[in-house]
Amino acid sequence: MGKLLCDSTTVTETFQTSSPTVPWGEHNAATLETVDLVDQAITAMAAAPWEEVIGLEDPQRRHLTKLHAKGVLWNHPKVHGSSVVFRLSHGGDVSTDGNCLFTASQRAMARDVDALDLRRRTVKRFLLDLGSANEEERQVINDAIRNMYSPDLRNGWGVHVVQEVKLLAKKEERVALDFAIDELVQLGMQRELVAESIYKERCVPVNDGSSWAKYMSISGSPDDEYDIITLQYTEEGLLSVDENREGHTAAFGDDIAIECLATEFKREIYVLQVQAHGSDAMVDEDNCVFFLPHHPRSEICEPPFFLFMKGTGWCGAGADHYEPLIAHASSLIPPEKVALIL
């Protein structure tokens, strides 16, 4: 699951030989003119037909199929004349367990690292960059986090029907929290209103860089220090309280996490996002999907990798789930014939 908005340097590992893309230093514009970097038989086997990907409308499938057939052109932002044409294939389903950003990124990069390690490295990179940020940069980061996870409930209803407030409850304090809630419930107070009050009073709000790091470290495992509490509101007031009693909820990846990953691996990350899903929400075919670029703070040492973001059905017309895209570099497609220039 995911949330789409900041930034963040140091890993020099190269791809495994099984990776569908290659490190930037191993190719240049000249070699791409004469050599196809991926065997076409391998490309055909690795490509998951977009017709088989669930949760898409026909116009979306047609557009995605065209992107695969004609490719997308990536130009190195710093090295003039260095460009690569990528054919993008769907990299398969990943679990909707809240860790999908990191699982999809691992598969898209074809690296020998698990999703939990990617999550830890993302948080570490964020804290390193936050530590070197000036006061103005810190304020921008804190404002972005507050808007996403501790929104001003007096505003924003023209865009969102439901807004969420995220709080962090220490696992070791859950028994005491439950006891405090039950005491007031036994006095005749409504449980959800009591829970809202107790959690707001005793839990950590996700509203700045420090609390974001605690939040994004949560993978839904018993080893997590905190559990995520979610308060949902409509314009009329409190809608529900997700108390996450089993502690299985993981922190969804967001734009800040993606840009930290980009910096950690010194490469751009492009998120191919479905504009809307459901026939009643479909826009015109040429604009039904679009790329969201995420740039590293550091130098770019390798080609980008790509993620696919689509809806799972519960979020109305939005996108909330990351899946991997497999990028095959190809010199067989002339740059002037590509479907899109990134």
Secondary structure, 3 states (H helix, E strand, C coil): CEECCCCCCCCCCCCCCCCCCCCHHHCCHHHHHHCCCCCHHHHHHHCECHHHCCCCCHHHHHHHHHHHHHCEEEECCCCCCCEEEEEEEECCCCCCCCCHHHHHHHHHHCCCCCHHHHHHHHHHHHHHHHHHCCHHHHHHHHHHHHHHHCCCCCCCCCCCCCEEEEEEEEHHHHHHHHHHHHHHHCCCCCHHHHHHHHHHHHCEECCCHHHHHHHHCCCCCCCCCEEEEEEEEECCEEEEEECCCCCCCCCCEEHHHHHHHHHHCCCCEEEEEECCCCHHHCCCHHHCEEEEEECCCCCCCCCCEEEEEECCCCCCCCCCEEEEEEEEECCCCCHHHCCEEC
